[in-house]
Amino acid sequence: MVTCRLPSGELTGCAGIEVSPIPEKSLKGLNTKRGPLMSNLAVGREFRRKGIAEKLVKEAERMARYEWGFDDCYLYVEERNKPAVRLYQKLGYKKLWVDKEASTLLPSSNGKLTNSATNIVCMKKRLDLGFFGRLLPF
């Protein structure tokens, strides 16, 4: 877990990162490889649009690269979360595949959680390349 706090200790944002099996589609079909998977990036409403999400992503990438020795970092994001998709694209992540049969839990008007259909996008970034190397396809 990566966190960002004010000098007072107040939590402004967090992101999870763990080593997980990642499905990757290739010419030979679907393969699974282990890699760092970033998840649950969240920044408090009053702290948004201040660069905190970008700092959290970069710290998660630093851990994956320099502490764990991985060359790639992955994440899943809901396709309808356009601000998050734009952020990840700006930071060099590229879409690998979309799961159009995924579901998520959403709060209903009565406060209960209900299952809802969603599209999940798997994105990947090469961590060992400079800026121009990230412009190349996988």
C-alpha positions in Angstrom: 0.0 0.0 0.0 1.2 3.5 -0.9 -0.1 6.4 1.0 0.1 10.2 0.8 -0.3 12.3 4.0 -0.2 15.9 5.0 2.5 16.9 7.5 -0.3 16.7 10.1 -0.7 13.0 9.3 -4.1 13.4 7.5 -4.4 10.9 4.8 -5.0 12.5 1.3 -4.8 9.4 -0.9 -3.7 5.8 -1.3 -3.1 3.1 -3.8 -2.6 -0.6 -3.5 0.1 -2.6 -5.3 0.7 -6.3 -5.1 2.2 -9.1 -7.2 -0.7 -11.0 -8.8 -1.3 -13.3 -11.8 -2.1 -11.1 -14.8 -3.9 -12.5 -17.8 -2.3 -11.4 -21.1 -3.6 -12.1 -24.5 -1.1 -13.0 -27.2 -1.0 -14.6 -30.6 -0.9 -18.0 -28.8 -4.0 -17.2 -26.8 -4.4 -16.2 -23.1 -1.3 -16.5 -20.9 -1.0 -15.6 -17.3 2.1 -14.0 -15.9 2.9 -12.7 -12.4 3.4 -9.0 -12.1 2.8 -5.9 -10.0 -0.9 -5.0 -10.1 -1.9 -1.5 -8.9 -5.4 -1.2 -7.5 -7.8 1.0 -5.6 -6.2 4.4 -6.3 -8.2 6.9 -4.3 -7.7 10.6 -3.4 -10.0 12.5 -1.0 -12.3 14.9 -2.8 -10.7 18.0 -1.2 -7.3 16.9 -2.4 -8.0 16.1 -6.0 -6.4 18.0 -9.0 -3.3 18.6 -7.0 -1.0 15.9 -8.5 -1.5 13.4 -5.6 -2.8 10.6 -7.8 0.2 11.0 -10.1 2.6 10.8 -7.2 0.9 7.7 -5.8 1.2 6.0 -9.2 4.8 6.9 -9.6 5.6 5.6 -6.1 3.9 2.3 -6.8 5.9 2.1 -10.1 9.1 2.8 -8.2 8.3 0.0 -5.7 7.5 -2.4 -8.6 10.7 -1.5 -10.5 13.4 -0.9 -7.8 12.2 -2.9 -4.8 10.6 -5.8 -6.6 12.6 -5.9 -9.9 9.7 -5.9 -12.4 9.9 -4.2 -15.8 6.1 -3.8 -16.2 3.2 -2.5 -14.1 -0.4 -3.4 -14.6 -3.7 -2.0 -13.4 -7.4 -2.6 -13.9 -9.8 0.3 -14.3 -13.5 0.6 -15.1 -13.8 1.9 -18.7 -16.5 4.3 -17.6 -14.1 6.0 -15.2 -12.9 8.4 -17.9 -10.8 10.7 -15.6 -8.8 7.6 -14.3 -8.3 6.2 -17.8 -7.0 9.6 -19.0 -4.7 9.9 -16.1 -3.2 6.4 -16.7 -2.8 7.1 -20.4 -1.1 10.4 -19.6 1.3 8.4 -17.4 2.2 6.0 -20.1 -0.2 3.1 -19.6 -1.6 1.4 -22.6 -4.8 -0.7 -23.0 -4.1 -4.5 -23.2 -7.6 -5.9 -23.1 -11.2 -5.2 -22.0 -13.4 -7.6 -20.0 -16.9 -6.8 -21.2 -18.5 -9.4 -18.8 -17.2 -7.9 -15.5 -19.4 -6.8 -12.7 -18.9 -4.4 -9.8 -20.7 -3.5 -6.6 -22.5 -0.1 -6.6 -24.5 1.5 -3.8 -28.3 1.6 -4.4 -30.6 4.4 -3.4 -31.5 2.5 -0.2 -27.8 2.2 0.8 -27.4 -1.5 -0.1 -24.8 -2.8 -2.5 -26.0 -4.2 -5.8 -24.2 -6.0 -8.6 -23.8 -3.9 -11.8 -22.4 -4.8 -15.2 -19.2 -2.9 -16.2 -16.3 -3.1 -18.5 -12.9 -3.6 -16.9 -9.8 -2.4 -18.8 -6.4 -4.0 -18.2 -3.6 -1.5 -18.8 0.2 -2.0 -18.8 3.2 0.2 -18.6 6.8 -0.7 -19.3 8.9 0.7 -16.4 12.4 0.2 -17.9 12.0 2.5 -20.8 12.5 6.2 -21.2 9.8 8.5 -22.5 10.3 7.7 -26.2 10.5 4.0 -25.5 7.0 4.1 -24.0 5.7 5.4 -27.3 6.5 2.1 -28.9 3.9 -0.6 -29.0 4.3 -3.6 -26.7 
